[in-house]
Amino acid sequence: MPHLPGSASAIRRLVPAVHDSYELTRETVLQAGPADRSLKELCYRYLAGDAAVMDFGRFDGPERAALEWADAIPADSARPARPARVLRGT
């Protein structure tokens, strides 16, 4: 599949609704939201291919649940996600 030239932000701005949706998600989920910031950062690292977190079998508890959920996003969107309470540690 060919890639579009430009930054991700520039590409999202080509379709205003896509840009608006991304910004809303960024504000309400990525920057805010119920999950701890450290779990979000762990997931970002996993999705970016950071070798230090690719073997999520070495994690447990909320970290493991978050990584399994992050793995399901690009790999298998039909896979049921863990309950949000696991990610919050409650």
N, C-alpha and C positions, 0 to 999 in steps of 0.2 A: 504494500500500500504506500503510495507516495506521501511524503510529508509536506505540509504547507510551510512556506517560508515565514519567518517572523517569530516573535516570542509567543508564549502561550497566551499572555494577556492580549496581545495584538490580534491573535486569531479569534479569541473569545469576543472581542469587540466587533468582529465582522458581522455577528448576529446579536443585536442588542438584547434579545431575550435570553440568550445563552450567557452573556456577560452578567446580566442582572441576576440570573439564577445562581451562577457561580459566586457572585458577591454575597448574596443572601446566605448561601451555604457556608461560605468562608466565615462570615460574621457570626452565624447562629450555631454552627457545628464545630468548625475548626478552631476558631478563636474563643468561643464561649462553649456552652453545652455542658452536660453533666459529667462527662468523662474527665479524669484528671489529665492535666497538661502533659505529665510524664508519659502516660499511656499513648496519647496522641503522637508525641514525638517518637516513641518507640515504633508506632505504626508507620509514621512517615519514613523512618529509617528502613523499615522492612520493605515498603513499597518502592523505595529508591534503590534497593538491592545492596544495602549495607551488609557485608559479610559477617559482621559481629552479631547480627540478629537473625540471619537467615535460618539458622537451626533453632526454631522456636520450641523444639522439644526440650530444651534446657530451661525453659521458663515454666512457671506454674501460676496458679491463681489468676488475678486480673490481667497480668501481663500475657499469659498464655491465651486467655480468652480473647483479648484484644488482637493478638497476632493471628489467631485462627480466623477472626472476623475480617481482619485486613487481608488475609490470604484469600478469603472467599470473594472479595470484591472483584479483583480482576480474573480470578481463576474459575469461579463457579458461582455466579450470582444467584442461582437457584438454591444454593446450600443454605439451610436455615441458620440464622445468626443466633448467637448466644443472647440470653436476656440482658438488657441494659444494666440490671442490678449487679450482674457479675462484673461488668466493667467499672462500676462505681465502687465496688468492694462492699456492698451492703447485702 
